[in-house]
């Protein structure tokens, strides 16, 4: 994935496209990956919009440790296809 600082546009539409492309390619994207590599400051909002447009995306909450070794939950978004033809 390209670091977010190299991505030219941060509009919601462009963020949704980047997120959907990444989900289709990798099948699973975490909140941290969406922020760091895709430049999406509010991944849950973009996921909600993608679901509303007919994409099946499951959220799996998993426990992990951050860089300071604090335990926290992290969303893993799993792409399961679209409910409509695209």
PDB file of N, CA, C and O in Angstrom:
ATOM      1  N   UNK A   1       0.840  -1.188   0.000  1.00  0.00           N
ATOM      2  CA  UNK A   1       0.000   0.000   0.000  1.00  0.00           C
ATOM      3  C   UNK A   1       0.882   1.247   0.000  1.00  0.00           C
ATOM      4  O   UNK A   1       1.986   1.241   0.544  1.00  0.00           O
ATOM      5  N   UNK A   2       0.386   2.294  -0.608  1.00  0.00           N
ATOM      6  CA  UNK A   2       1.083   3.570  -0.661  1.00  0.00           C
ATOM      7  C   UNK A   2       0.834   4.341   0.632  1.00  0.00           C
ATOM      8  O   UNK A   2      -0.302   4.373   1.106  1.00  0.00           O
ATOM      9  N   UNK A   3       1.864   4.967   1.224  1.00  0.00           N
ATOM     10  CA  UNK A   3       1.627   5.790   2.415  1.00  0.00           C
ATOM     11  C   UNK A   3       0.630   6.905   2.116  1.00  0.00           C
ATOM     12  O   UNK A   3       0.593   7.430   1.004  1.00  0.00           O
ATOM     13  N   UNK A   4      -0.172   7.262   3.107  1.00  0.00           N
ATOM     14  CA  UNK A   4      -1.258   8.232   2.916  1.00  0.00           C
ATOM     15  C   UNK A   4      -0.761   9.587   2.431  1.00  0.00           C
ATOM     16  O   UNK A   4      -1.470  10.261   1.685  1.00  0.00           O
ATOM     17  N   UNK A   5       0.420   9.999   2.826  1.00  0.00           N
ATOM     18  CA  UNK A   5       0.894  11.333   2.434  1.00  0.00           C
ATOM     19  C   UNK A   5       1.154  11.440   0.931  1.00  0.00           C
ATOM     20  O   UNK A   5       1.297  12.545   0.408  1.00  0.00           O
ATOM     21  N   UNK A   6       1.217  10.306   0.232  1.00  0.00           N
ATOM     22  CA  UNK A   6       1.422  10.318  -1.219  1.00  0.00           C
ATOM     23  C   UNK A   6       0.118  10.258  -2.005  1.00  0.00           C
ATOM     24  O   UNK A   6       0.139  10.235  -3.235  1.00  0.00           O
ATOM     25  N   UNK A   7      -1.010  10.233  -1.312  1.00  0.00           N
ATOM     26  CA  UNK A   7      -2.312  10.116  -1.961  1.00  0.00           C
ATOM     27  C   UNK A   7      -2.890  11.521  -2.152  1.00  0.00           C
ATOM     28  O   UNK A   7      -3.004  12.269  -1.181  1.00  0.00           O
ATOM     29  N   UNK A   8      -3.259  11.896  -3.389  1.00  0.00           N
ATOM     30  CA  UNK A   8      -3.609  13.281  -3.694  1.00  0.00           C
ATOM     31  C   UNK A   8      -4.932  13.808  -3.140  1.00  0.00           C
ATOM     32  O   UNK A   8      -4.977  14.975  -2.750  1.00  0.00           O
ATOM     33  N   UNK A   9      -5.998  13.037  -3.082  1.00  0.00           N
ATOM     34  CA  UNK A   9      -7.293  13.579  -2.699  1.00  0.00           C
ATOM     35  C   UNK A   9      -7.836  12.901  -1.454  1.00  0.00           C
ATOM     36  O   UNK A   9      -7.668  11.697  -1.258  1.00  0.00           O
ATOM     37  N   UNK A  10      -8.491  13.696  -0.619  1.00  0.00           N
ATOM     38  CA  UNK A  10      -9.065  13.153   0.607  1.00  0.00           C
ATOM     39  C   UNK A  10     -10.578  13.341   0.651  1.00  0.00           C
ATOM     40  O   UNK A  10     -11.159  13.321   1.736  1.00  0.00           O
ATOM     41  N   UNK A  11     -11.235  13.524  -0.501  1.00  0.00           N
ATOM     42  CA  UNK A  11     -12.690  13.637  -0.507  1.00  0.00           C
ATOM     43  C   UNK A  11     -13.292  12.298  -0.077  1.00  0.00           C
ATOM     44  O   UNK A  11     -12.652  11.255  -0.210  1.00  0.00           O
ATOM     45  N   UNK A  12     -14.517  12.331   0.436  1.00  0.00           N
ATOM     46  CA  UNK A  12     -15.174  11.100   0.877  1.00  0.00           C
ATOM     47  C   UNK A  12     -15.312  10.099  -0.264  1.00  0.00           C
ATOM     48  O   UNK A  12     -15.102   8.902  -0.072  1.00  0.00           O
ATOM     49  N   UNK A  13     -15.663  10.585  -1.447  1.00  0.00           N
ATOM     50  CA  UNK A  13     -15.833   9.689  -2.592  1.00  0.00           C
ATOM     51  C   UNK A  13     -14.519   8.987  -2.937  1.00  0.00           C
ATOM     52  O   UNK A  13     -14.509   7.788  -3.213  1.00  0.00           O
ATOM     53  N   UNK A  14     -13.430   9.719  -2.922  1.00  0.00           N
ATOM     54  CA  UNK A  14     -12.125   9.132  -3.233  1.00  0.00           C
ATOM     55  C   UNK A  14     -11.716   8.167  -2.124  1.00  0.00           C
ATOM     56  O   UNK A  14     -11.156   7.105  -2.395  1.00  0.00           O
ATOM     57  N   UNK A  15     -11.994   8.536  -0.880  1.00  0.00           N
ATOM     58  CA  UNK A  15     -11.681   7.635   0.234  1.00  0.00           C
ATOM     59  C   UNK A  15     -12.465   6.330   0.126  1.00  0.00           C
ATOM     60  O   UNK A  15     -11.912   5.254   0.354  1.00  0.00           O
ATOM     61  N   UNK A  16     -13.750   6.419  -0.219  1.00  0.00           N
ATOM     62  CA  UNK A  16     -14.559   5.204  -0.380  1.00  0.00           C
ATOM     63  C   UNK A  16     -13.983   4.316  -1.475  1.00  0.00           C
ATOM     64  O   UNK A  16     -13.894   3.100  -1.306  1.00  0.00           O
ATOM     65  N   UNK A  17     -13.593   4.913  -2.590  1.00  0.00           N
ATOM     66  CA  UNK A  17     -13.025   4.130  -3.691  1.00  0.00           C
ATOM     67  C   UNK A  17     -11.722   3.469  -3.269  1.00  0.00           C
ATOM     68  O   UNK A  17     -11.506   2.289  -3.544  1.00  0.00           O
ATOM     69  N   UNK A  18     -10.848   4.225  -2.599  1.00  0.00           N
ATOM     70  CA  UNK A  18      -9.581   3.647  -2.130  1.00  0.00           C
ATOM     71  C   UNK A  18      -9.830   2.485  -1.173  1.00  0.00           C
ATOM     72  O   UNK A  18      -9.187   1.439  -1.268  1.00  0.00           O
ATOM     73  N   UNK A  19     -10.773   2.681  -0.247  1.00  0.00           N
ATOM     74  CA  UNK A  19     -11.072   1.649   0.735  1.00  0.00           C
ATOM     75  C   UNK A  19     -11.665   0.411   0.060  1.00  0.00           C
ATOM     76  O   UNK A  19     -11.271  -0.713   0.370  1.00  0.00           O
ATOM     77  N   UNK A  20     -12.599   0.610  -0.852  1.00  0.00           N
ATOM     78  CA  UNK A  20     -13.208  -0.514  -1.559  1.00  0.00           C
ATOM     79  C   UNK A  20     -12.167  -1.258  -2.400  1.00  0.00           C
ATOM     80  O   UNK A  20     -12.151  -2.489  -2.410  1.00  0.00           O
ATOM     81  N   UNK A  21     -11.310  -0.533  -3.095  1.00  0.00           N
ATOM     82  CA  UNK A  21     -10.246  -1.170  -3.884  1.00  0.00           C
ATOM     83  C   UNK A  21      -9.333  -2.007  -2.987  1.00  0.00           C
ATOM     84  O   UNK A  21      -8.962  -3.126  -3.343  1.00  0.00           O
ATOM     85  N   UNK A  22      -8.974  -1.463  -1.827  1.00  0.00           N
ATOM     86  CA  UNK A  22      -8.096  -2.182  -0.896  1.00  0.00           C
ATOM     87  C   UNK A  22      -8.801  -3.411  -0.331  1.00  0.00           C
ATOM     88  O   UNK A  22      -8.186  -4.469  -0.201  1.00  0.00           O
ATOM     89  N   UNK A  23     -10.085  -3.283   0.006  1.00  0.00           N
ATOM     90  CA  UNK A  23     -10.836  -4.434   0.518  1.00  0.00           C
ATOM     91  C   UNK A  23     -10.923  -5.535  -0.536  1.00  0.00           C
ATOM     92  O   UNK A  23     -10.778  -6.715  -0.218  1.00  0.00           O
ATOM     93  N   UNK A  24     -11.157  -5.151  -1.780  1.00  0.00           N
ATOM     94  CA  UNK A  24     -11.230  -6.149  -2.854  1.00  0.00           C
ATOM     95  C   UNK A  24      -9.879  -6.838  -3.066  1.00  0.00           C
ATOM     96  O   UNK A  24      -9.828  -8.036  -3.344  1.00  0.00           O
ATOM     97  N   UNK A  25      -8.802  -6.088  -2.937  1.00  0.00           N
ATOM     98  CA  UNK A  25      -7.476  -6.666  -3.153  1.00  0.00           C
ATOM     99  C   UNK A  25      -6.996  -7.511  -1.974  1.00  0.00           C
ATOM    100  O   UNK A  25      -6.468  -8.606  -2.168  1.00  0.00           O
ATOM    101  N   UNK A  26      -7.179  -7.003  -0.752  1.00  0.00           N
ATOM    102  CA  UNK A  26      -6.618  -7.665   0.430  1.00  0.00           C
ATOM    103  C   UNK A  26      -7.647  -8.448   1.243  1.00  0.00           C
ATOM    104  O   UNK A  26      -7.273  -9.258   2.091  1.00  0.00           O
ATOM    105  N   UNK A  27      -8.943  -8.217   0.995  1.00  0.00           N
ATOM    106  CA  UNK A  27     -10.060  -8.859   1.680  1.00  0.00           C
ATOM    107  C   UNK A  27     -10.258  -8.347   3.108  1.00  0.00           C
ATOM    108  O   UNK A  27     -11.400  -8.264   3.560  1.00  0.00           O
ATOM    109  N   UNK A  28      -9.204  -8.004   3.828  1.00  0.00           N
ATOM    110  CA  UNK A  28      -9.312  -7.500   5.197  1.00  0.00           C
ATOM    111  C   UNK A  28      -8.467  -6.248   5.330  1.00  0.00           C
ATOM    112  O   UNK A  28      -7.309  -6.219   4.914  1.00  0.00           O
ATOM    113  N   UNK A  29      -9.062  -5.205   5.919  1.00  0.00           N
ATOM    114  CA  UNK A  29      -8.347  -3.964   6.200  1.00  0.00           C
ATOM    115  C   UNK A  29      -8.653  -3.585   7.649  1.00  0.00           C
ATOM    116  O   UNK A  29      -9.808  -3.629   8.072  1.00  0.00           O
ATOM    117  N   UNK A  30      -7.638  -3.218   8.398  1.00  0.00           N
ATOM    118  CA  UNK A  30      -7.874  -2.760   9.766  1.00  0.00           C
ATOM    119  C   UNK A  30      -8.079  -1.246   9.778  1.00  0.00           C
ATOM    120  O   UNK A  30      -7.752  -0.548   8.819  1.00  0.00           O
ATOM    121  N   UNK A  31      -8.621  -0.770  10.872  1.00  0.00           N
ATOM    122  CA  UNK A  31      -8.778   0.672  11.043  1.00  0.00           C
ATOM    123  C   UNK A  31      -7.427   1.371  10.930  1.00  0.00           C
ATOM    124  O   UNK A  31      -7.307   2.411  10.282  1.00  0.00           O
ATOM    125  N   UNK A  32      -6.412   0.790  11.567  1.00  0.00           N
ATOM    126  CA  UNK A  32      -5.070   1.384  11.512  1.00  0.00           C
ATOM    127  C   UNK A  32      -4.533   1.443  10.088  1.00  0.00           C
ATOM    128  O   UNK A  32      -3.955   2.453   9.687  1.00  0.00           O
ATOM    129  N   UNK A  33      -4.719   0.364   9.314  1.00  0.00           N
ATOM    130  CA  UNK A  33      -4.264   0.347   7.917  1.00  0.00           C
ATOM    131  C   UNK A  33      -4.988   1.410   7.094  1.00  0.00           C
ATOM    132  O   UNK A  33      -4.374   2.109   6.288  1.00  0.00           O
ATOM    133  N   UNK A  34      -6.301   1.525   7.306  1.00  0.00           N
ATOM    134  CA  UNK A  34      -7.083   2.513   6.554  1.00  0.00           C
ATOM    135  C   UNK A  34      -6.583   3.928   6.839  1.00  0.00           C
ATOM    136  O   UNK A  34      -6.501   4.754   5.930  1.00  0.00           O
ATOM    137  N   UNK A  35      -6.254   4.201   8.080  1.00  0.00           N
ATOM    138  CA  UNK A  35      -5.761   5.537   8.427  1.00  0.00           C
ATOM    139  C   UNK A  35      -4.352   5.778   7.890  1.00  0.00           C
ATOM    140  O   UNK A  35      -4.086   6.795   7.250  1.00  0.00           O
ATOM    141  N   UNK A  36      -3.454   4.829   8.160  1.00  0.00           N
ATOM    142  CA  UNK A  36      -2.044   5.029   7.819  1.00  0.00           C
ATOM    143  C   UNK A  36      -1.754   4.937   6.326  1.00  0.00           C
ATOM    144  O   UNK A  36      -1.051   5.787   5.779  1.00  0.00           O
ATOM    145  N   UNK A  37      -2.284   3.920   5.667  1.00  0.00           N
ATOM    146  CA  UNK A  37      -1.930   3.668   4.277  1.00  0.00           C
ATOM    147  C   UNK A  37      -2.912   4.243   3.261  1.00  0.00           C
ATOM    148  O   UNK A  37      -2.547   4.526   2.120  1.00  0.00           O
ATOM    149  N   UNK A  38      -4.179   4.416   3.695  1.00  0.00           N
ATOM    150  CA  UNK A  38      -5.182   4.905   2.753  1.00  0.00           C
ATOM    151  C   UNK A  38      -5.578   6.354   3.004  1.00  0.00           C
ATOM    152  O   UNK A  38      -6.316   6.935   2.209  1.00  0.00           O
ATOM    153  N   UNK A  39      -5.102   6.944   4.093  1.00  0.00           N
ATOM    154  CA  UNK A  39      -5.401   8.344   4.388  1.00  0.00           C
ATOM    155  C   UNK A  39      -6.854   8.593   4.763  1.00  0.00           C
ATOM    156  O   UNK A  39      -7.399   9.655   4.464  1.00  0.00           O
ATOM    157  N   UNK A  40      -7.483   7.624   5.415  1.00  0.00           N
ATOM    158  CA  UNK A  40      -8.881   7.745   5.792  1.00  0.00           C
ATOM    159  C   UNK A  40      -8.952   8.011   7.292  1.00  0.00           C
ATOM    160  O   UNK A  40      -8.631   7.139   8.099  1.00  0.00           O
ATOM    161  N   UNK A  41      -9.371   9.214   7.658  1.00  0.00           N
ATOM    162  CA  UNK A  41      -9.372   9.575   9.071  1.00  0.00           C
ATOM    163  C   UNK A  41     -10.534   8.954   9.835  1.00  0.00           C
ATOM    164  O   UNK A  41     -10.443   8.776  11.050  1.00  0.00           O
ATOM    165  N   UNK A  42     -11.626   8.619   9.149  1.00  0.00           N
ATOM    166  CA  UNK A  42     -12.795   8.031   9.806  1.00  0.00           C
ATOM    167  C   UNK A  42     -13.234   6.778   9.032  1.00  0.00           C
ATOM    168  O   UNK A  42     -14.240   6.803   8.323  1.00  0.00           O
ATOM    169  N   UNK A  43     -12.469   5.681   9.174  1.00  0.00           N
ATOM    170  CA  UNK A  43     -12.778   4.470   8.415  1.00  0.00           C
ATOM    171  C   UNK A  43     -14.192   3.943   8.656  1.00  0.00           C
ATOM    172  O   UNK A  43     -14.842   3.485   7.716  1.00  0.00           O
ATOM    173  N   UNK A  44     -14.673   3.998   9.881  1.00  0.00           N
ATOM    174  CA  UNK A  44     -16.014   3.479  10.174  1.00  0.00           C
ATOM    175  C   UNK A  44     -17.079   4.213   9.364  1.00  0.00           C
ATOM    176  O   UNK A  44     -18.052   3.601   8.922  1.00  0.00           O
ATOM    177  N   UNK A  45     -16.906   5.500   9.168  1.00  0.00           N
ATOM    178  CA  UNK A  45     -17.848   6.276   8.366  1.00  0.00           C
ATOM    179  C   UNK A  45     -17.854   5.850   6.916  1.00  0.00           C
ATOM    180  O   UNK A  45     -18.916   5.747   6.301  1.00  0.00           O
ATOM    181  N   UNK A  46     -16.670   5.600   6.358  1.00  0.00           N
ATOM    182  CA  UNK A  46     -16.590   5.162   4.968  1.00  0.00           C
ATOM    183  C   UNK A  46     -17.143   3.750   4.820  1.00  0.00           C
ATOM    184  O   UNK A  46     -17.793   3.445   3.820  1.00  0.00           O
ATOM    185  N   UNK A  47     -16.895   2.883   5.800  1.00  0.00           N
ATOM    186  CA  UNK A  47     -17.445   1.527   5.782  1.00  0.00           C
ATOM    187  C   UNK A  47     -18.970   1.586   5.799  1.00  0.00           C
ATOM    188  O   UNK A  47     -19.631   0.860   5.057  1.00  0.00           O
ATOM    189  N   UNK A  48     -19.522   2.442   6.639  1.00  0.00           N
ATOM    190  CA  UNK A  48     -20.982   2.609   6.713  1.00  0.00           C
ATOM    191  C   UNK A  48     -21.538   3.022   5.354  1.00  0.00           C
ATOM    192  O   UNK A  48     -22.549   2.485   4.902  1.00  0.00           O
ATOM    193  N   UNK A  49     -20.879   3.968   4.711  1.00  0.00           N
ATOM    194  CA  UNK A  49     -21.332   4.434   3.392  1.00  0.00           C
ATOM    195  C   UNK A  49     -21.246   3.320   2.344  1.00  0.00           C
ATOM    196  O   UNK A  49     -22.133   3.190   1.500  1.00  0.00           O
ATOM    197  N   UNK A  50     -20.182   2.520   2.399  1.00  0.00           N
ATOM    198  CA  UNK A  50     -20.057   1.399   1.466  1.00  0.00           C
ATOM    199  C   UNK A  50     -21.156   0.363   1.707  1.00  0.00           C
ATOM    200  O   UNK A  50     -21.711  -0.190   0.757  1.00  0.00           O
ATOM    201  N   UNK A  51     -21.463   0.106   2.968  1.00  0.00           N
ATOM    202  CA  UNK A  51     -22.551  -0.827   3.279  1.00  0.00           C
ATOM    203  C   UNK A  51     -23.876  -0.290   2.746  1.00  0.00           C
ATOM    204  O   UNK A  51     -24.671  -1.036   2.174  1.00  0.00           O
ATOM    205  N   UNK A  52     -24.106   0.997   2.935  1.00  0.00           N
ATOM    206  CA  UNK A  52     -25.355   1.610   2.461  1.00  0.00           C
ATOM    207  C   UNK A  52     -25.480   1.549   0.942  1.00  0.00           C
ATOM    208  O   UNK A  52     -26.589   1.579   0.409  1.00  0.00           O
ATOM    209  N   UNK A  53     -24.350   1.462   0.245  1.00  0.00           N
ATOM    210  CA  UNK A  53     -24.396   1.371  -1.222  1.00  0.00           C
ATOM    211  C   UNK A  53     -24.421  -0.084  -1.703  1.00  0.00           C
ATOM    212  O   UNK A  53     -24.327  -0.345  -2.902  1.00  0.00           O
ATOM    213  N   UNK A  54     -24.548  -1.031  -0.766  1.00  0.00           N
ATOM    214  CA  UNK A  54     -24.757  -2.420  -1.144  1.00  0.00           C
ATOM    215  C   UNK A  54     -23.599  -3.384  -0.965  1.00  0.00           C
ATOM    216  O   UNK A  54     -23.679  -4.527  -1.413  1.00  0.00           O
ATOM    217  N   UNK A  55     -22.536  -2.953  -0.326  1.00  0.00           N
ATOM    218  CA  UNK A  55     -21.397  -3.845  -0.112  1.00  0.00           C
ATOM    219  C   UNK A  55     -21.535  -4.556   1.228  1.00  0.00           C
ATOM    220  O   UNK A  55     -21.897  -3.956   2.241  1.00  0.00           O
ATOM    221  N   UNK A  56     -21.232  -5.862   1.204  1.00  0.00           N
ATOM    222  CA  UNK A  56     -21.270  -6.657   2.423  1.00  0.00           C
ATOM    223  C   UNK A  56     -19.883  -6.616   3.060  1.00  0.00           C
ATOM    224  O   UNK A  56     -18.922  -7.177   2.533  1.00  0.00           O
ATOM    225  N   UNK A  57     -19.803  -5.946   4.196  1.00  0.00           N
ATOM    226  CA  UNK A  57     -18.536  -5.802   4.924  1.00  0.00           C
ATOM    227  C   UNK A  57     -18.818  -6.130   6.386  1.00  0.00           C
ATOM    228  O   UNK A  57     -19.663  -5.501   7.021  1.00  0.00           O
ATOM    229  N   UNK A  58     -18.108  -7.112   6.906  1.00  0.00           N
ATOM    230  CA  UNK A  58     -18.271  -7.539   8.290  1.00  0.00           C
ATOM    231  C   UNK A  58     -17.173  -6.899   9.129  1.00  0.00           C
ATOM    232  O   UNK A  58     -16.020  -6.825   8.704  1.00  0.00           O
ATOM    233  N   UNK A  59     -17.534  -6.441  10.313  1.00  0.00           N
ATOM    234  CA  UNK A  59     -16.548  -5.896  11.247  1.00  0.00           C
ATOM    235  C   UNK A  59     -16.244  -6.947  12.300  1.00  0.00           C
ATOM    236  O   UNK A  59     -17.143  -7.418  12.996  1.00  0.00           O
ATOM    237  N   UNK A  60     -14.988  -7.307  12.414  1.00  0.00           N
ATOM    238  CA  UNK A  60     -14.527  -8.223  13.454  1.00  0.00           C
ATOM    239  C   UNK A  60     -13.646  -7.428  14.405  1.00  0.00           C
ATOM    240  O   UNK A  60     -12.630  -6.868  13.994  1.00  0.00           O
ATOM    241  N   UNK A  61     -14.031  -7.378  15.663  1.00  0.00           N
ATOM    242  CA  UNK A  61     -13.234  -6.675  16.672  1.00  0.00           C
ATOM    243  C   UNK A  61     -12.264  -7.670  17.302  1.00  0.00           C
ATOM    244  O   UNK A  61     -12.669  -8.722  17.797  1.00  0.00           O
ATOM    245  N   UNK A  62     -10.987  -7.324  17.277  1.00  0.00           N
ATOM    246  CA  UNK A  62      -9.950  -8.211  17.829  1.00  0.00           C
ATOM    247  C   UNK A  62      -9.087  -7.434  18.808  1.00  0.00           C
ATOM    248  O   UNK A  62      -8.829  -6.244  18.631  1.00  0.00           O
ATOM    249  N   UNK A  63      -8.653  -8.128  19.831  1.00  0.00           N
ATOM    250  CA  UNK A  63      -7.730  -7.518  20.792  1.00  0.00           C
ATOM    251  C   UNK A  63      -6.323  -7.519  20.203  1.00  0.00           C
ATOM    252  O   UNK A  63      -5.897  -8.488  19.574  1.00  0.00           O
ATOM    253  N   UNK A  64      -5.614  -6.418  20.418  1.00  0.00           N
ATOM    254  CA  UNK A  64      -4.240  -6.283  19.935  1.00  0.00           C
ATOM    255  C   UNK A  64      -3.492  -5.377  20.909  1.00  0.00           C
ATOM    256  O   UNK A  64      -4.073  -4.880  21.874  1.00  0.00           O
ATOM    257  N   UNK A  65      -2.227  -5.168  20.659  1.00  0.00           N
ATOM    258  CA  UNK A  65      -1.408  -4.265  21.470  1.00  0.00           C
ATOM    259  C   UNK A  65      -0.870  -3.154  20.582  1.00  0.00           C
ATOM    260  O   UNK A  65      -0.442  -3.401  19.455  1.00  0.00           O
ATOM    261  N   UNK A  66      -0.894  -1.929  21.095  1.00  0.00           N
ATOM    262  CA  UNK A  66      -0.347  -0.822  20.320  1.00  0.00           C
ATOM    263  C   UNK A  66       1.163  -0.738  20.518  1.00  0.00           C
ATOM    264  O   UNK A  66       1.751  -1.586  21.190  1.00  0.00           O
ATOM    265  N   UNK A  67       1.789   0.279  19.935  1.00  0.00           N
ATOM    266  CA  UNK A  67       3.256   0.397  19.997  1.00  0.00           C
ATOM    267  C   UNK A  67       3.783   0.639  21.416  1.00  0.00           C
ATOM    268  O   UNK A  67       4.974   0.459  21.670  1.00  0.00           O
ATOM    269  N   UNK A  68       2.905   1.045  22.340  1.00  0.00           N
ATOM    270  CA  UNK A  68       3.283   1.212  23.749  1.00  0.00           C
ATOM    271  C   UNK A  68       2.929  -0.018  24.574  1.00  0.00           C
ATOM    272  O   UNK A  68       3.049  -0.015  25.800  1.00  0.00           O
ATOM    273  N   UNK A  69       2.492  -1.067  23.887  1.00  0.00           N
ATOM    274  CA  UNK A  69       2.097  -2.334  24.489  1.00  0.00           C
ATOM    275  C   UNK A  69       0.856  -2.234  25.371  1.00  0.00           C
ATOM    276  O   UNK A  69       0.702  -2.992  26.329  1.00  0.00           O
ATOM    277  N   UNK A  70      -0.040  -1.277  25.032  1.00  0.00           N
ATOM    278  CA  UNK A  70      -1.339  -1.190  25.682  1.00  0.00           C
ATOM    279  C   UNK A  70      -2.309  -2.068  24.901  1.00  0.00           C
ATOM    280  O   UNK A  70      -2.360  -2.030  23.672  1.00  0.00           O
ATOM    281  N   UNK A  71      -3.075  -2.855  25.644  1.00  0.00           N
ATOM    282  CA  UNK A  71      -4.061  -3.721  25.004  1.00  0.00           C
ATOM    283  C   UNK A  71      -5.256  -2.874  24.560  1.00  0.00           C
ATOM    284  O   UNK A  71      -5.752  -2.034  25.311  1.00  0.00           O
ATOM    285  N   UNK A  72      -5.704  -3.111  23.327  1.00  0.00           N
ATOM    286  CA  UNK A  72      -6.855  -2.379  22.798  1.00  0.00           C
ATOM    287  C   UNK A  72      -7.548  -3.219  21.742  1.00  0.00           C
ATOM    288  O   UNK A  72      -6.988  -4.187  21.229  1.00  0.00           O
ATOM    289  N   UNK A  73      -8.781  -2.832  21.424  1.00  0.00           N
ATOM    290  CA  UNK A  73      -9.531  -3.518  20.377  1.00  0.00           C
ATOM    291  C   UNK A  73      -9.311  -2.790  19.053  1.00  0.00           C
ATOM    292  O   UNK A  73      -9.233  -1.563  18.997  1.00  0.00           O
ATOM    293  N   UNK A  74      -9.217  -3.582  18.001  1.00  0.00           N
ATOM    294  CA  UNK A  74      -8.977  -3.035  16.672  1.00  0.00           C
ATOM    295  C   UNK A  74      -9.977  -3.649  15.698  1.00  0.00           C
ATOM    296  O   UNK A  74     -10.141  -4.868  15.651  1.00  0.00           O
ATOM    297  N   UNK A  75     -10.642  -2.798  14.925  1.00  0.00           N
ATOM    298  CA  UNK A  75     -11.606  -3.287  13.933  1.00  0.00           C
ATOM    299  C   UNK A  75     -10.878  -3.840  12.719  1.00  0.00           C
ATOM    300  O   UNK A  75      -9.954  -3.221  12.192  1.00  0.00           O
ATOM    301  N   UNK A  76     -11.309  -5.009  12.288  1.00  0.00           N
ATOM    302  CA  UNK A  76     -10.863  -5.639  11.048  1.00  0.00           C
ATOM    303  C   UNK A  76     -12.091  -5.700  10.150  1.00  0.00           C
ATOM    304  O   UNK A  76     -13.073  -6.361  10.488  1.00  0.00           O
ATOM    305  N   UNK A  77     -12.045  -5.017   9.007  1.00  0.00           N
ATOM    306  CA  UNK A  77     -13.164  -4.992   8.075  1.00  0.00           C
ATOM    307  C   UNK A  77     -12.932  -6.069   7.020  1.00  0.00           C
ATOM    308  O   UNK A  77     -11.915  -6.066   6.327  1.00  0.00           O
ATOM    309  N   UNK A  78     -13.880  -6.982   6.910  1.00  0.00           N
ATOM    310  CA  UNK A  78     -13.756  -8.127   6.005  1.00  0.00           C
ATOM    311  C   UNK A  78     -14.762  -7.948   4.868  1.00  0.00           C
ATOM    312  O   UNK A  78     -15.968  -7.845   5.094  1.00  0.00           O
ATOM    313  N   UNK A  79     -14.242  -7.915   3.649  1.00  0.00           N
ATOM    314  CA  UNK A  79     -15.094  -7.725   2.467  1.00  0.00           C
ATOM    315  C   UNK A  79     -15.686  -9.052   2.031  1.00  0.00           C
ATOM    316  O   UNK A  79     -14.972 -10.042   1.872  1.00  0.00           O
ATOM    317  N   UNK A  80     -17.017  -9.064   1.835  1.00  0.00           N
ATOM    318  CA  UNK A  80     -17.713 -10.284   1.426  1.00  0.00           C
ATOM    319  C   UNK A  80     -18.520 -10.080   0.144  1.00  0.00           C
ATOM    320  O   UNK A  80     -19.475 -10.813  -0.111  1.00  0.00           O
ATOM    321  N   UNK A  81     -18.144  -9.096  -0.654  1.00  0.00           N
ATOM    322  CA  UNK A  81     -18.789  -8.886  -1.935  1.00  0.00           C
ATOM    323  C   UNK A  81     -19.859  -7.806  -1.890  1.00  0.00           C
ATOM    324  O   UNK A  81     -20.021  -7.097  -0.897  1.00  0.00           O
ATOM    325  N   UNK A  82     -20.580  -7.705  -2.994  1.00  0.00           N
ATOM    326  CA  UNK A  82     -21.620  -6.687  -3.140  1.00  0.00           C
ATOM    327  C   UNK A  82     -22.964  -7.364  -3.277  1.00  0.00           C
ATOM    328  O   UNK A  82     -23.063  -8.488  -3.769  1.00  0.00           O
ATOM    329  N   UNK A  83     -24.003  -6.665  -2.836  1.00  0.00           N
ATOM    330  CA  UNK A  83     -25.371  -7.164  -2.956  1.00  0.00           C
ATOM    331  C   UNK A  83     -25.980  -6.847  -4.299  1.00  0.00           C
ATOM    332  O   UNK A  83     -27.125  -7.219  -4.556  1.00  0.00           O
ATOM    333  N   UNK A  84     -25.247  -6.166  -5.166  1.00  0.00           N
ATOM    334  CA  UNK A  84     -25.770  -5.755  -6.468  1.00  0.00           C
ATOM    335  C   UNK A  84     -24.670  -5.880  -7.510  1.00  0.00           C
ATOM    336  O   UNK A  84     -23.490  -5.977  -7.172  1.00  0.00           O
ATOM    337  N   UNK A  85     -25.057  -5.878  -8.752  1.00  0.00           N
ATOM    338  CA  UNK A  85     -24.069  -5.926  -9.843  1.00  0.00           C
ATOM    339  C   UNK A  85     -23.394  -4.577  -9.958  1.00  0.00           C
ATOM    340  O   UNK A  85     -24.032  -3.535  -9.808  1.00  0.00           O
ATOM    341  N   UNK A  86     -22.090  -4.602 -10.227  1.00  0.00           N
ATOM    342  CA  UNK A  86     -21.355  -3.339 -10.331  1.00  0.00           C
ATOM    343  C   UNK A  86     -20.742  -3.180 -11.686  1.00  0.00           C
ATOM    344  O   UNK A  86     -20.085  -2.173 -11.953  1.00  0.00           O
TER     345      UNK A  86
END
